[in-house]
Each structure stands twice: as structure tokens, then as C-alpha cells.
Amino acid sequence: MKQGNSLLPICSAECLYSVVLEAKLLLCLSLKKENHCEAGASLLSPTEAGASAEHNKSLNWRSYWMMKYRESASAEHNRCLNAFALGMKAFDMETYKDYINIITGDITRFKGDAIVNAANTSLLGGGGVDGAIHRAAGRKLLQECETLGGCETGQSKMTDAYNLPCKKIIHTVGPVWRSGKHHEERLLASCYETALQLALDNGLETIAFPCISTGVYRFPKAEAACIALHTISAFLRDHERKLKVTIVCYIEEDMEYYTDFFKKESL
Ligand code: AR6
């Protein structure tokens, strides 16, 4: 991991928080000037004024994206990891990389214990990887999904895999990216956590993930890759029984968001 090479200035969460507050105050003053903000009103929400730890995390992310376009593309991944580390417990991800494999290919061909489906809240199928999984698994998958009563964003549910070469499908519902202001980062991390927990609870040993939310749901790919790697590594760190995790990138270029850490392979 090349965190040491990052161009992101090393500063605390409090430091980033102050920068964002200052930017918001300036914006408020400018809006007041334009008569868009009533005298005495503030753009700071009560939560921001209270500065909860959870909210600081999301402010850190926004600071990162504000800086995104001012620095070179080569530093993007490191900045992302540093920004994420500000909101997560720091740990050595290198320790867990032997359990994580990044490959390109079609996830429906995965022959391990389980694949994860990037589904929607209905769990009744859709486009993208969801459509590919339903087509490859066959109609019985839809019949089982109809009995599940849907699934909330950030949560996961498991079915049989029917015609697929794996044993189980874990359906998870990623967040739709809406400016990063609706807990998208936390919800995406929750997809990985709940899917891994289901696999562990059911005695599974190998699991493959697609790049959840990065297609139709438009989650920024660098940020999503960063969240995926950190969440999976943190899960492995926190659980004694280890799962072998494969991340399947359908598009060759998506590998670039991970290849700082893992060598390329193919299905
Ligand atoms: N194998 C591996 N990855 C794939 C495959 C495949 N066969 N097909 C696509 N991908 P998306 P989302 C990648 O849009 O953004 C559906 O309609 C794709 O390149 O499938 O979470 C659901 O029903 C991208 O990197 O999922 C929901 O309504 C990743 O899978 C909605 O889309 C996710 O792209 C979910 O949107």
C-alpha cells in the first residue's frame, strides 16, 4: 500500500471538518449577499453543528471529492484510501491481501461457494449483473426471490444458485449515488459487511463480489473500490474464520482502481 506517497496533506478529521465548515460559512455569506439566505439563517444543519463522529466521516468524504479535481490522476487512489482511513480505524490492509483476489470476468461463471448479486430492493431482477445472474440461474431463482419480501438498501439475503456453478447467491442492495449526502458510503460498506456475515453464518468459504453500485447506481468507482477493499479487510481482521474473497471486475478498466494492491488475473 502506498499511503506514504499520497499528496493528501496529513491532517486530522477535525482539521478537515473545520475546512468544510469554513467553506459552508463562506457559501452562506455569499448566498446572503445574493438574497438567497435569510438574515440569521445558517446552512449548517443541527447535526453538523453537533459534529457527530458519523457525520464527520461523511464530511471527510466530501472534502476529498472537493479536492479530487485539483490533483493528478495518479494520486487519486492514495487520496481515496487516506480519506477513507480518516473515517475508519486504521489497520494494516497488507495482512489480509492473501485472502482477497481481484479478477476480470463474468461473475456468473464463478465456481466457489457464493456470488453476490447487486440487486434492487424488490429482489425481482433487473439489468446489469442482476439481469445476468437471473438469466444464468433460471426461472427458479425468481420464484425463490418472490418469497423473500424484498430487501432494504445496505442489507443482504441469500438464495440457492440453481443453474449457476456456485452454491448460493447473496443478494445485496447497494445505494444509488445521490451526491454522497445520503449515507451512501456507509450503506455500500454495509452491503459488503452483511453479505460476508451471511456467508460466514452459513459456513461458506469462498465468495465473489461484483463492483456493487458502480453501474446503474452511479457510485464513483474509485471511492467504491476503496470502500470495498477496506470493508472486506476490516471484516477479515475482525473474524477468526477467514473467507476467501474474489472481486470480479466486469470491465477491464475497473481493475485499475484495485491494481495498486493486487495483481491481475482472469476467470
Ligand atoms: N459479472 C460481473 N460484473 C458485472 C456483470 C457480470 N456478468 N455485469 C455487470 N457487471 P450494475 P448497480 C458489473 O448496474 O450499479 C440492476 O438493474 C458492472 O460493470 O449491475 O449496483 C439492479 O436490478 C458494474 O461494475 O449494478 C438494480 O436496479 C457492476 O457490475 C441496479 O441495476 C454493478 O453494475 C443496481 O445497480
Residues whose N, C-alpha, C, O or C-beta is under 5 A from the ligand:
A	BS01	AR6	G105 D106 I107 T108 A118 A119 N120 G125 G126 G127 G128 V129 D130 A132 G174 P210 C211 I212 S213 T214 G215 V216 Y217 R218 V248 Y250 I251
